[in-house]
């Protein structure tokens, strides 16, 4: 017996090495349940509690799918409730996260961010945050400096690349796009109108009056070993996944 190593993939980058600042990449989001219930039955056990405030967060893992940094991973949490409030008593963190989640959907589905047609709005309504699990979109990655010398710098999503950006199609094809560090001039100044997130949930798919169902964004990336122990999460029945969000 022998072991042919010729077809082995290139070794991973050294542990702790950061993805270069300003890198553009096609990434997949994987949700890491934290045992705290969300606002919908679909999000039972999905969220993670903050250790310093009343904020509830969604713990996300991002995997680069193609290009020179393929298989590299980084992690980021998004506040979905609680934390600092604005003058209206609304969570500032959730408003920021909601804008990012909308951009992910637009990027994944090729939706023009200015498209406010009923069909486009229907695709931006989710029965639960769990249904963003596995979404594949174009992203610009940054290096976030550590807040204290005792911590390490980390990779974060700088911005989601939208379909109205000239580089979006190339990124989604897995092509290499020259990086643009975060401290460089912005690519473009685009104002995106806020969607009617609080409107009644429209139908998913071709039947306008059909009940909402969870999107199938693609196969879920494996979760790497983590030093943090995840508490057991209540299991919620998974809704049927419509095929119109595949691909």
C-alpha positions in Angstrom: 0.0 0.0 0.0 1.2 3.6 -0.7 -0.2 7.1 -0.2 -0.2 9.3 -3.3 0.1 12.9 -2.0 0.3 14.6 -5.4 -3.4 15.5 -5.4 -3.4 17.0 -1.9 -4.5 20.6 -1.6 -2.0 23.3 -0.6 -1.4 23.6 3.1 -3.4 26.1 5.0 -1.9 29.5 6.0 -0.2 29.6 9.4 -2.6 29.6 12.3 -3.3 33.2 13.3 -2.2 34.7 10.0 -4.7 37.3 8.9 -6.4 37.6 5.5 -4.8 40.8 3.9 -6.7 44.0 4.5 -9.0 45.0 1.7 -9.3 41.5 0.2 -12.3 40.8 -2.0 -13.7 37.3 -1.8 -16.7 35.1 -2.3 -17.7 33.9 1.2 -20.2 31.6 2.9 -21.8 32.4 6.2 -22.3 29.6 8.8 -24.2 30.4 12.0 -22.8 29.1 15.3 -25.7 28.6 17.7 -25.2 30.1 21.2 -28.1 28.6 23.1 -30.2 31.9 23.4 -33.6 32.1 21.8 -34.2 34.7 19.1 -37.4 36.6 18.4 -39.0 33.9 16.2 -39.6 30.1 16.8 -37.2 29.4 13.9 -34.4 31.1 15.9 -34.7 29.0 19.1 -31.3 28.6 20.6 -29.7 30.5 17.7 -28.2 33.6 19.5 -25.4 34.2 21.9 -25.6 36.4 25.0 -23.1 39.3 25.4 -20.8 39.0 28.4 -20.8 42.7 29.0 -24.4 43.9 28.2 -28.0 42.8 27.6 -27.2 42.4 23.9 -28.0 39.3 22.0 -25.8 38.4 19.0 -25.6 36.1 16.1 -22.2 34.4 16.1 -21.0 33.9 12.5 -18.2 32.0 10.8 -17.2 33.1 7.3 -15.4 30.8 4.9 -13.7 32.0 1.7 -14.8 29.7 -1.1 -12.4 30.5 -4.0 -9.2 32.2 -4.9 -5.8 32.4 -3.3 -7.4 32.5 0.2 -9.8 29.6 -0.3 -10.8 27.7 2.8 -9.6 30.5 5.1 -12.0 31.4 7.9 -12.8 34.3 10.1 -15.4 35.1 12.7 -17.7 38.0 13.6 -20.7 38.6 15.8 -23.7 40.8 14.9 -26.0 42.4 17.5 -29.7 41.6 16.8 -31.2 42.9 20.1 -30.3 45.0 23.1 -27.1 46.9 23.6 -26.9 50.7 23.1 -30.2 52.3 22.2 -30.9 55.4 20.0 -33.2 58.3 20.9 -36.2 56.2 19.9 -35.2 53.3 22.2 -34.2 51.0 19.3 -31.1 48.9 19.3 -28.3 50.7 17.4 -26.5 47.4 16.8 -29.5 45.7 15.3 -30.0 48.6 12.8 -26.5 48.2 11.7 -26.8 44.4 11.5 -30.1 44.6 9.6 -28.5 46.7 6.9 -25.6 44.2 6.6 -28.0 41.2 6.4 -30.1 43.0 3.6 -26.8 43.6 1.7 -25.9 39.9 2.0 -29.3 38.9 0.5 -28.9 41.4 -2.3 -25.4 40.3 -3.1 -26.3 36.6 -3.0 -29.3 36.9 -5.2 -28.0 39.6 -7.6 -30.7 42.1 -6.5 -30.2 45.7 -7.4 -30.1 47.5 -3.9 -32.4 50.2 -5.4 -35.0 47.6 -6.5 -38.1 48.1 -4.3 -40.4 46.0 -6.5 -42.8 43.6 -4.7 -40.7 40.6 -6.0 -37.5 42.0 -4.7 -39.0 43.0 -1.3 -40.4 39.4 -1.0 -36.9 38.0 -1.2 -35.7 40.2 1.5 -38.2 39.0 4.1 -36.9 36.1 6.2 -39.0 33.9 8.6 -36.0 33.8 10.9 -32.3 34.8 11.1 -31.4 31.1 11.0 -32.3 31.1 7.3 -29.3 33.2 6.4 -27.2 30.1 7.4 -25.2 29.1 4.3 -25.7 32.2 2.3 -23.0 32.9 -0.2 -22.1 36.5 -1.1 -19.3 38.8 -2.2 -17.4 40.6 0.6 -14.6 43.0 1.2 -12.6 41.9 4.2 -10.7 44.2 6.6 -8.2 43.9 9.4 -9.6 45.3 12.6 -6.9 46.5 15.0 -7.1 45.1 18.5 -8.6 47.4 21.1 -5.9 46.4 23.6 -2.4 45.1 23.3 -3.5 41.9 25.0 -5.7 41.0 22.1 -4.8 40.2 18.5 -6.0 42.0 15.3 -8.9 40.2 13.6 -10.5 39.9 10.2 -14.0 41.4 9.8 -16.5 42.1 7.0 -15.6 45.7 5.8 -18.6 45.8 3.5 -20.8 43.5 1.4 -20.2 44.0 -2.3 -23.5 44.7 -4.0 -24.5 43.8 -7.6 -24.3 47.4 -8.7 -20.6 47.3 -8.0 -18.5 46.6 -11.1 -16.4 43.9 -9.2 -19.4 41.9 -7.9 -19.8 39.5 -10.9 -16.0 38.8 -10.9 -15.9 38.1 -7.2 -18.9 35.7 -7.4 -17.1 33.9 -10.3 -14.2 33.3 -8.0 -11.8 35.6 -9.8 -9.1 37.6 -8.1 -10.0 41.2 -7.7 -7.2 43.6 -6.6 -7.6 44.4 -2.9 -8.6 47.8 -1.6 -7.4 48.4 2.0 -9.9 50.0 4.2 -7.8 53.1 4.7 -8.0 53.7 0.9 -10.6 56.1 -0.6 -14.1 54.5 -0.8 -15.0 52.7 -4.0 -18.2 54.6 -4.4 -20.8 56.5 -2.4 -24.1 54.7 -2.8 -27.2 55.6 -0.8 -29.5 52.6 -0.5 -33.1 53.2 0.6 -34.2 51.3 3.7 -36.6 48.4 2.9 -40.0 48.0 4.6 -38.7 45.3 7.0 -41.7 45.7 9.3 -44.3 45.1 6.6 -46.2 41.8 6.7 -44.1 39.0 5.3 -44.8 38.6 1.6 -44.8 35.2 -0.1 -41.7 33.3 -1.0 -41.5 32.0 -4.5 -44.0 32.1 -7.3 -47.3 31.9 -5.2 -48.0 35.3 -3.6 -50.2 34.0 -0.9 -48.1 30.9 0.1 -46.7 30.7 3.6 -43.1 31.8 4.0 -40.4 29.1 4.0 -36.7 29.1 4.7 -34.2 29.6 1.9 -31.6 27.0 1.0 -28.5 29.1 0.4 -26.2 26.2 -0.2 -24.3 23.5 1.6 -23.2 24.5 5.0 -19.5 24.8 5.6 -18.0 22.6 8.3 -17.4 24.4 11.6 -13.8 24.3 12.8 -12.7 23.4 16.3 -13.3 26.3 18.7 -12.0 26.9 22.1 -15.3 28.2 23.2 -17.8 25.6 24.3 -21.2 26.1 22.8 -24.1 25.4 25.2 -26.7 23.0 24.0 -29.3 24.7 21.8 -33.0 23.8 21.7 -33.9 22.1 18.5 -36.5 23.7 16.3 -38.1 21.9 13.3 -36.5 23.1 10.0 -39.1 24.5 7.6 -39.1 23.4 4.0 -36.4 25.1 1.8 -37.6 26.6 -1.5 -35.3 25.9 -4.5 -35.6 29.5 -5.9 -32.8 30.7 -3.6 -30.3 28.0 -4.8 -27.4 29.0 -7.0 
